[in-house]
Amino acid sequence: MCCSGDSLGFDWGRKRMFLGAHCRLFLLASLLYISAASSPVALAQDPIRVQTNQVLVRVIVADKERLRRFWKSGKVYVLPGEIETVLSGLQVHDLTVADFQVLDDGKEQPIQSVTEELNPFWNVRDNRGHHAEYMGPGGGKWSTAEFPPGLIGDIDAPQHYLIAYTVPESPEGSCHQIKVKVNRPNAVVAARSEYCYTKHATADAANGTGLGQQLEHVLVSAEASKVDISLTAIALYSNSDAARIHISLDWPWESLKSKTKGVLGMVFSKEGKLVTRFSDLAERQGTAERDLRDWPTRPYSDLYEKGEVETRYETQITLAPGEYELRVVLGDGKTFGRAETTLTVGAFNRKELAISAVSLCKQIDDVSAYSSGSGSILAGAWTAKHPANYVPLVSNDMEFKPTGNTRFKNGETLYTYFEVYEPSLGGQSPATVQIQIRIVDLKTGEVKSDSQPISATPYLKEGSPVIPIGRGIDISKLPNGSYRLDVQASDSTGKSTAWRTASFTVE
């Protein structure tokens, strides 16, 4: 079961959660604008989730007096290393079930648990710049456009409490009012005030919402797509006979301007039967538009009123071997775009050397700081920061992000990610694996570059038969035109895989 609301994102008064250049801190301080009353106040926050029979409510609790003193101090800017310390000092910590009261349609509900969690947003610096990423309620990852020069944030949201209680008996589609109270003096409470009850899988977060219904209508309509969506779906290995499908959407950042965004995908069999579906909602807002190059000279309110600039979405599903058609629609309630692609998932023979589909990437991110083998700057390993079943595509502590936009500019580096399966790696006498990469001119058939055999040993993961391989390929000497990337794997027993291919253009 899940529930949802039509108003998404953090929006505290007319101040939205955002950190700008010089690490401007106002997230909690902005609460002062609406905390004049002596009693705690409920503020709009992100959508409440329901999993199984629970309602999960994110709640931020701050101390009003600390906020007031901080605001009066005039300390609008803080150093990067001070962000988390300052935010933590403004919040109220170590609260338990006994400190909270939750009213659902005016009736107090028994609270099952209260946990304090880290914020669900991350600021990412990759090979193209600096942007924000966050997980949607459907388990997929949204990414914003790259921030303008000088616009740098270190943390986008404070820690929060997650309150869980049993969803009251209610009819399908009914909406409920929520009020969260804290038995602490001078408490400022930020919590979502409404949710709507719908039954659906957690990976189908938009199902039953107003936006979700619009997405369904557009998906089957004959309306022309108004958003230029680049779509790709790559079949990778999983722990079962089914494949893990990594789905990526890219679109121009200026295409969707409304605060609320949603994505819906449907997978159909060769016979046209619906096999599975997924949907998700964008919950974050507050990133300034990329064209605000002169943002320091503008009033703060001008920045805060700018809409979200999500420009990328990734999710993962599992599919059994077969031939499929994937249809996806993306929209914000006013503007919608559609894309579709065919997908073949091959049978997986665990006794033979194999190679996955090949993806093309433009963005890579050094995630060594999150590796379980290093002193992490966040609690847990790199994969621990992604909830649900999302598994980032990481090779040698670099995350690779597949793109459906396979048009590359002169001077760009083409990155590729694929996986090689070598069954003997789990045995006592493992075979050695090599890969070969070549680029072929699609028009003439000429091989433009052909690598010598490349050892896969540096990419091995101890105890795993799957070798994740991510590499950069120099295409700077290629003239404009259309090309094909070919990849093959072989091992020391004399076995070789078929060539896997991906097409791209250089402009």
C-alpha positions as CSV (number, residue, x, y, z in Angstrom):
1,M,0.0,0.0,0.0
2,C,1.1,3.6,-0.5
3,C,-0.4,7.0,0.0
4,S,0.4,10.3,-1.7
5,G,-0.5,13.9,-1.9
6,D,-0.8,16.3,-4.8
7,S,1.4,19.0,-3.3
8,L,5.0,17.8,-3.4
9,G,8.3,19.0,-2.1
10,F,9.6,21.1,0.8
11,D,8.0,24.6,0.8
12,W,8.3,26.5,4.1
13,G,6.3,29.7,3.6
14,R,7.9,31.3,0.6
15,K,11.4,30.0,1.5
16,R,12.4,26.7,-0.1
17,M,15.1,24.4,1.0
18,F,18.3,25.4,-0.9
19,L,22.0,26.0,-0.2
20,G,23.8,28.4,-2.5
21,A,27.3,29.8,-3.0
22,H,29.5,30.1,0.0
23,C,27.3,27.5,1.6
24,R,24.5,29.9,2.5
25,L,22.5,28.4,5.4
26,F,18.9,29.2,5.8
27,L,17.1,25.8,5.8
28,L,16.2,25.8,9.5
29,A,16.6,29.5,10.0
30,S,13.8,30.2,7.5
31,L,11.4,28.6,9.9
32,L,11.4,31.8,11.9
33,Y,9.3,33.4,9.3
34,I,6.3,31.3,10.2
35,S,7.1,30.4,13.9
36,A,5.9,33.5,15.6
37,A,3.1,31.6,17.4
38,S,4.0,30.1,20.8
39,S,2.7,26.7,19.9
40,P,4.4,24.3,17.4
41,V,3.4,24.8,13.8
42,A,3.0,22.2,11.0
43,L,4.8,23.1,7.7
44,A,4.6,21.6,4.3
45,Q,7.2,18.9,3.7
46,D,7.7,16.0,1.4
47,P,5.0,13.4,0.6
48,I,4.2,10.9,3.3
49,R,4.8,7.3,2.3
50,V,2.8,4.2,3.3
51,Q,4.5,0.9,3.1
52,T,2.5,-2.3,3.9
53,N,0.1,-1.1,6.6
54,Q,2.2,1.8,7.9
55,V,2.1,5.5,7.4
56,L,5.7,7.0,7.4
57,V,5.9,10.7,8.2
58,R,9.2,12.7,8.0
59,V,9.3,15.3,10.7
60,I,11.9,18.0,11.4
61,V,12.0,19.4,14.9
62,A,14.0,22.6,15.5
63,D,14.3,24.8,18.6
64,K,12.7,28.2,18.1
65,E,15.0,30.1,20.5
66,R,18.1,28.8,18.8
67,L,16.7,29.7,15.4
68,R,15.9,33.2,16.5
69,R,19.3,33.7,18.0
70,F,21.0,32.4,14.9
71,W,18.9,34.6,12.6
72,K,19.6,37.7,14.7
73,S,23.3,37.0,14.7
74,G,23.3,37.8,10.9
75,K,25.4,34.8,10.1
76,V,24.0,34.1,6.7
77,Y,27.1,32.4,5.4
78,V,29.0,29.5,6.9
79,L,32.1,27.6,5.9
80,P,31.6,24.2,4.2
81,G,32.9,22.3,7.2
82,E,30.4,24.1,9.5
83,I,27.2,23.2,7.7
84,E,26.3,19.9,9.5
85,T,27.4,21.2,12.9
86,V,25.3,24.4,12.6
87,L,22.2,22.5,11.4
88,S,22.5,19.9,14.1
89,G,22.8,22.6,16.7
90,L,19.5,24.2,15.6
91,Q,17.6,20.9,15.8
92,V,16.1,19.0,18.7
93,H,17.7,15.5,19.0
94,D,17.1,12.3,20.9
95,L,13.3,12.4,20.8
96,T,11.4,9.2,21.3
97,V,7.9,7.8,20.7
98,A,6.8,9.4,24.0
99,D,7.7,12.9,22.8
100,F,5.4,12.8,19.7
101,Q,1.7,12.9,19.1
102,V,0.2,12.2,15.7
103,L,-3.4,13.2,14.9
104,D,-5.0,11.6,11.8
105,D,-8.2,13.4,10.9
106,G,-8.2,14.8,14.5
107,K,-7.9,11.3,16.1
108,E,-4.7,10.4,17.9
109,Q,-2.9,7.4,16.5
110,P,-0.7,4.9,18.4
111,I,2.9,5.5,17.2
112,Q,4.8,2.3,16.3
113,S,8.3,3.7,16.0
114,V,10.3,6.9,15.8
115,T,13.8,6.9,14.2
116,E,16.2,9.7,13.5
117,E,17.6,9.5,10.0
118,L,20.1,11.3,7.7
119,N,18.7,13.6,5.0
120,P,17.7,11.8,1.7
121,F,19.5,14.3,-0.6
122,W,23.1,14.3,-1.8
123,N,25.1,16.9,-3.6
124,V,27.3,15.3,-6.2
125,R,30.4,16.6,-7.9
126,D,31.1,14.6,-11.0
127,N,33.1,15.0,-14.3
128,R,30.6,17.6,-15.6
129,G,30.1,19.8,-12.6
130,H,28.0,19.9,-9.4
131,H,24.4,18.8,-9.0
132,A,21.9,17.3,-6.5
133,E,20.6,13.8,-6.5
134,Y,17.8,12.2,-4.4
135,M,15.7,9.1,-4.2
136,G,12.0,9.3,-5.1
137,P,9.3,7.5,-3.1
138,G,9.2,5.0,-6.0
139,G,12.8,4.0,-5.4
140,G,14.3,5.7,-8.4
141,K,17.0,8.4,-8.5
142,W,16.3,12.0,-9.6
143,S,19.2,14.3,-10.6
144,T,19.2,18.0,-11.2
145,A,21.0,19.9,-13.9
146,E,24.5,21.1,-13.1
147,F,24.5,24.1,-10.8
148,P,25.8,27.4,-12.3
149,P,29.4,28.4,-11.5
150,G,29.8,29.4,-7.9
151,L,26.5,27.8,-6.8
152,I,27.7,25.1,-4.4
153,G,25.7,23.4,-1.6
154,D,27.1,21.0,1.0
155,I,23.9,19.7,2.4
156,D,20.3,20.2,1.2
157,A,18.2,19.2,4.2
158,P,18.8,18.5,7.9
159,Q,18.3,15.2,9.6
160,H,14.8,14.2,10.3
161,Y,12.6,11.9,12.4
162,L,10.7,9.1,10.7
163,I,7.4,8.4,12.5
164,A,5.6,5.2,11.7
165,Y,2.0,4.4,12.6
166,T,-0.7,2.0,11.4
167,V,-2.8,3.4,8.6
168,P,-6.4,3.8,9.9
169,E,-9.2,1.9,8.2
170,S,-10.3,4.0,5.3
171,P,-11.7,3.6,1.8
172,E,-9.6,3.6,-1.3
173,G,-8.7,7.1,-2.6
174,S,-9.7,8.9,0.6
175,C,-7.5,11.8,1.8
176,H,-6.6,12.4,5.4
177,Q,-5.3,15.4,7.5
178,I,-2.3,14.9,9.7
179,K,-1.0,17.0,12.6
180,V,2.2,16.2,14.4
181,K,2.9,17.6,17.9
182,V,6.0,17.5,20.1
183,N,5.9,17.8,23.9
184,R,8.9,20.1,24.0
185,P,8.7,23.9,24.7
186,N,9.8,26.2,21.9
187,A,9.5,23.4,19.3
188,V,9.1,24.2,15.6
189,V,7.7,21.2,13.8
190,A,7.9,20.7,10.0
191,A,5.7,17.8,8.8
192,R,3.4,17.1,5.9
193,S,-0.2,17.8,6.7
194,E,-2.1,15.5,4.2
195,Y,-1.9,12.2,2.5
196,C,-4.3,10.2,0.3
197,Y,-4.7,6.4,0.7
198,T,-4.2,4.3,-2.4
199,K,-3.1,0.6,-2.7
200,H,-0.2,0.0,-5.0
201,A,3.4,-1.3,-5.0
202,T,6.0,0.9,-3.4
203,A,7.7,1.0,-6.9
204,D,4.6,2.6,-8.3
205,A,4.4,5.7,-6.2
206,A,2.3,7.9,-8.6
207,N,-0.4,5.3,-9.0
208,G,-3.7,6.7,-7.7
209,T,-2.5,10.3,-7.6
210,G,-3.9,13.1,-9.8
211,L,-0.6,13.4,-11.6
212,G,-0.4,9.6,-12.0
213,Q,-3.8,9.5,-13.7
214,Q,-2.7,12.2,-16.1
215,L,0.5,10.2,-16.9
216,E,-1.6,7.1,-17.6
217,H,-3.8,9.1,-20.0
218,V,-0.9,10.6,-21.9
219,L,0.9,7.2,-22.2
220,V,-2.0,5.7,-24.2
221,S,-3.0,8.9,-26.1
222,A,-2.0,10.1,-29.5
223,E,-0.8,13.5,-28.3
224,A,2.5,14.6,-29.6
225,S,5.4,14.5,-27.2
226,K,6.3,18.0,-25.9
227,V,9.5,16.9,-24.1
228,D,12.6,15.6,-25.9
229,I,13.2,12.5,-23.8
230,S,16.3,10.3,-24.3
231,L,15.5,6.8,-23.0
232,T,17.7,3.7,-22.6
233,A,17.2,0.4,-20.9
234,I,20.2,-1.9,-20.2
235,A,19.9,-5.5,-19.1
236,L,22.4,-6.5,-16.4
237,Y,23.0,-9.5,-14.1
238,S,21.0,-10.2,-11.0
239,N,21.0,-12.9,-8.3
240,S,18.2,-14.7,-10.1
241,D,17.4,-15.9,-13.6
242,A,15.7,-12.6,-14.2
243,A,17.8,-9.6,-15.4
244,R,18.2,-6.3,-13.6
245,I,17.1,-3.6,-16.0
246,H,18.7,-0.2,-15.5
247,I,16.4,2.5,-17.0
248,S,17.6,6.0,-17.6
249,L,15.8,9.1,-18.9
250,D,17.4,12.4,-19.8
251,W,15.6,15.6,-20.9
252,P,16.4,19.3,-21.3
253,W,16.3,21.0,-17.9
254,E,14.0,23.8,-19.2
255,S,11.3,21.4,-20.5
256,L,9.4,21.0,-17.2
257,K,8.9,24.1,-15.0
258,S,6.2,23.1,-12.5
259,K,7.2,22.1,-9.0
260,T,5.7,18.6,-9.2
261,K,7.1,16.0,-11.6
262,G,6.3,12.4,-12.2
263,V,7.4,9.5,-14.4
264,L,5.4,6.4,-15.4
265,G,6.8,3.4,-17.2
266,M,4.9,0.4,-18.6
267,V,6.5,-2.8,-19.9
268,F,4.6,-4.8,-22.5
269,S,5.3,-8.3,-23.8
270,K,5.8,-9.1,-27.5
271,E,2.1,-9.9,-27.6
272,G,1.1,-6.5,-26.2
273,K,0.3,-7.7,-22.6
274,L,1.2,-5.5,-19.7
275,V,4.0,-7.2,-17.8
276,T,4.9,-4.6,-15.1
277,R,4.8,-0.9,-14.4
278,F,6.7,1.6,-12.3
279,S,6.2,5.2,-11.4
280,D,7.8,7.8,-9.3
281,L,7.4,11.4,-8.1
282,A,10.0,14.3,-7.8
283,E,9.9,15.5,-4.2
284,R,12.6,18.1,-4.1
285,Q,12.4,21.7,-5.0
286,G,14.4,24.8,-4.6
287,T,17.4,24.6,-7.0
288,A,17.9,27.9,-8.9
289,E,17.7,27.8,-12.7
290,R,20.9,27.4,-14.5
291,D,20.7,30.7,-16.3
292,L,21.1,32.7,-13.1
293,R,24.7,33.4,-13.7
294,D,24.4,36.7,-11.9
295,W,22.6,35.1,-8.9
296,P,24.6,36.9,-6.2
297,T,23.2,40.3,-7.3
298,R,19.6,39.1,-7.1
299,P,17.3,39.2,-4.1
300,Y,17.2,35.9,-2.2
301,S,13.4,35.6,-2.8
302,D,14.1,35.7,-6.5
303,L,16.2,32.6,-6.2
304,Y,13.8,30.8,-3.9
305,E,10.9,31.3,-6.3
306,K,12.6,29.5,-9.2
307,G,11.4,26.0,-9.9
308,E,13.1,22.6,-9.8
309,V,15.5,21.7,-12.6
310,E,15.5,17.9,-12.5
311,T,16.9,16.7,-15.8
312,R,17.5,13.0,-15.3
313,Y,15.8,10.0,-13.8
314,E,17.1,6.4,-13.2
315,T,15.4,3.4,-11.9
316,Q,15.8,-0.4,-11.9
317,I,13.3,-3.3,-12.5
318,T,13.7,-7.0,-13.0
319,L,12.5,-8.9,-16.1
320,A,12.5,-12.6,-17.1
321,P,14.0,-13.5,-20.5
322,G,11.9,-12.4,-23.4
323,E,11.2,-9.5,-25.8
324,Y,9.6,-6.4,-24.5
325,E,8.5,-2.9,-25.3
326,L,9.1,-0.2,-22.7
327,R,6.9,2.9,-22.9
328,V,7.6,5.9,-20.6
329,V,5.9,9.2,-20.0
330,L,7.3,12.1,-18.0
331,G,5.3,15.2,-17.0
332,D,4.6,18.0,-14.5
333,G,0.8,18.2,-14.8
334,K,1.0,20.8,-17.7
335,T,3.6,19.5,-20.1
336,F,4.2,15.9,-21.0
337,G,6.6,13.8,-23.1
338,R,6.7,10.2,-24.2
339,A,9.4,7.8,-25.3
340,E,9.6,4.1,-26.0
341,T,12.2,1.5,-26.8
342,T,12.4,-2.2,-27.4
343,L,14.3,-4.5,-25.1
344,T,15.5,-8.1,-25.4
345,V,16.4,-9.9,-22.3
346,G,18.4,-13.1,-23.0
347,A,18.5,-16.3,-21.0
348,F,21.4,-16.4,-18.5
349,N,23.6,-19.5,-18.5
350,R,25.4,-19.5,-15.2
351,K,27.9,-22.1,-16.5
352,E,29.4,-20.1,-19.3
353,L,31.3,-16.9,-19.8
354,A,28.9,-14.1,-20.7
355,I,28.7,-10.3,-21.2
356,S,25.9,-7.9,-20.5
357,A,24.4,-5.2,-22.7
358,V,26.7,-2.2,-23.2
359,S,25.7,1.2,-22.0
360,L,27.0,4.6,-23.0
361,C,27.6,7.2,-20.4
362,K,28.4,10.9,-20.2
363,Q,28.5,11.3,-16.4
364,I,30.8,9.5,-13.9
365,D,31.2,10.2,-10.2
366,D,34.1,9.3,-7.9
367,V,32.4,7.5,-5.0
368,S,35.6,6.3,-3.3
369,A,34.7,8.4,-0.2
370,Y,31.6,6.2,0.2
371,S,33.4,2.9,-0.3
372,S,33.1,0.3,2.4
373,G,36.9,-0.1,2.2
374,S,37.6,3.6,3.1
375,G,36.7,6.0,5.9
376,S,33.3,6.9,4.6
377,I,32.1,10.5,5.0
378,L,28.6,9.1,5.4
379,A,27.4,6.2,7.6
380,G,27.6,2.9,5.9
381,A,29.0,1.8,2.5
382,W,28.3,3.5,-0.8
383,T,25.3,1.3,-1.6
384,A,23.8,2.0,1.8
385,K,22.9,5.6,0.8
386,H,20.4,4.3,-1.8
387,P,17.2,2.9,-0.4
388,A,15.0,0.2,-1.9
389,N,16.5,-2.0,-4.5
390,Y,18.5,0.6,-6.5
391,V,22.0,-0.5,-7.1
392,P,24.4,2.1,-8.5
393,L,26.6,1.0,-11.4
394,V,30.0,1.2,-9.8
395,S,33.3,0.0,-11.2
396,N,36.5,0.6,-9.2
397,D,34.8,3.2,-7.0
398,M,33.5,5.2,-10.0
399,E,29.7,5.4,-10.6
400,F,28.7,5.3,-14.2
401,K,25.4,6.8,-15.4
402,P,24.0,5.4,-18.6
403,T,22.3,7.9,-21.0
404,G,19.9,7.5,-23.9
405,N,21.3,10.7,-25.4
406,T,24.1,9.1,-27.5
407,R,25.1,12.3,-29.3
408,F,28.6,13.2,-28.3
409,K,30.4,16.5,-29.0
410,N,33.9,16.7,-30.3
411,G,36.2,16.7,-27.4
412,E,33.9,14.8,-25.1
413,T,35.0,11.5,-23.5
414,L,32.7,8.5,-24.2
415,Y,32.3,6.4,-21.1
416,T,30.9,2.8,-21.2
417,Y,29.7,0.4,-18.5
418,F,29.1,-3.3,-18.9
419,E,29.4,-6.5,-16.8
420,V,31.2,-9.7,-17.6
421,Y,30.2,-13.0,-16.0
422,E,32.9,-15.6,-15.4
423,P,31.6,-18.6,-13.5
424,S,35.0,-19.9,-12.6
425,L,35.7,-16.9,-10.4
426,G,34.0,-18.6,-7.5
427,G,36.2,-21.8,-7.9
428,Q,39.7,-22.7,-6.8
429,S,41.2,-22.2,-10.3
430,P,39.6,-19.1,-11.7
431,A,40.1,-18.3,-15.3
432,T,41.6,-14.9,-16.3
433,V,39.4,-12.6,-18.3
434,Q,40.2,-10.1,-21.1
435,I,38.1,-7.6,-23.0
436,Q,38.5,-6.0,-26.4
437,I,36.9,-2.7,-27.4
438,R,36.6,-1.4,-31.0
439,I,34.9,1.5,-32.7
440,V,33.4,1.0,-36.2
441,D,32.3,3.6,-38.7
442,L,28.6,2.8,-39.4
443,K,28.7,4.3,-42.9
444,T,31.8,2.6,-44.2
445,G,32.3,-0.3,-41.9
446,E,35.8,0.8,-41.3
447,V,37.3,-0.1,-37.9
448,K,38.4,3.3,-36.5
449,S,40.1,2.0,-33.4
450,D,40.7,-1.5,-32.0
451,S,42.2,-2.0,-28.5
452,Q,44.7,-4.7,-27.6
453,P,43.2,-7.3,-25.2
454,I,42.6,-5.5,-21.9
455,S,42.9,-7.5,-18.6
456,A,39.8,-7.5,-16.5
457,T,41.7,-8.3,-13.3
458,P,41.7,-4.7,-12.0
459,Y,37.9,-4.8,-12.1
460,L,37.4,-8.0,-10.1
461,K,35.3,-7.9,-7.0
462,E,36.3,-10.5,-4.4
463,G,34.0,-13.4,-4.2
464,S,31.8,-12.3,-7.1
465,P,31.6,-13.9,-10.6
466,V,30.3,-10.6,-12.0
467,I,33.0,-8.2,-13.2
468,P,31.7,-4.6,-13.4
469,I,33.7,-2.7,-16.0
470,G,33.6,1.0,-16.6
471,R,36.0,2.8,-18.9
472,G,36.5,6.1,-20.6
473,I,37.2,6.0,-24.4
474,D,38.9,8.8,-26.3
475,I,36.8,9.8,-29.3
476,S,38.5,13.2,-29.8
477,K,40.1,12.2,-33.1
478,L,36.9,10.8,-34.6
479,P,35.4,13.0,-37.3
480,N,31.7,13.9,-37.2
481,G,29.6,10.8,-38.0
482,S,27.8,7.7,-36.8
483,Y,29.7,4.9,-35.0
484,R,29.3,1.6,-33.3
485,L,31.0,0.6,-30.1
486,D,31.8,-3.1,-30.0
487,V,32.8,-5.0,-26.8
488,Q,33.8,-8.7,-26.4
489,A,35.1,-10.8,-23.5
490,S,37.3,-13.9,-23.6
491,D,38.9,-16.0,-20.9
492,S,42.0,-18.1,-20.5
493,T,40.1,-21.3,-21.3
494,G,39.7,-20.2,-24.9
495,K,36.0,-19.2,-24.6
496,S,34.7,-15.9,-26.0
497,T,31.4,-14.1,-25.9
498,A,29.6,-12.6,-28.8
499,W,30.2,-8.9,-29.6
500,R,27.9,-6.5,-27.7
501,T,27.3,-3.2,-29.4
502,A,26.0,0.3,-28.8
503,S,25.7,3.1,-31.5
504,F,26.5,6.8,-31.0
505,T,27.2,9.9,-33.1
506,V,29.9,12.5,-32.9
507,E,28.8,16.1,-33.7
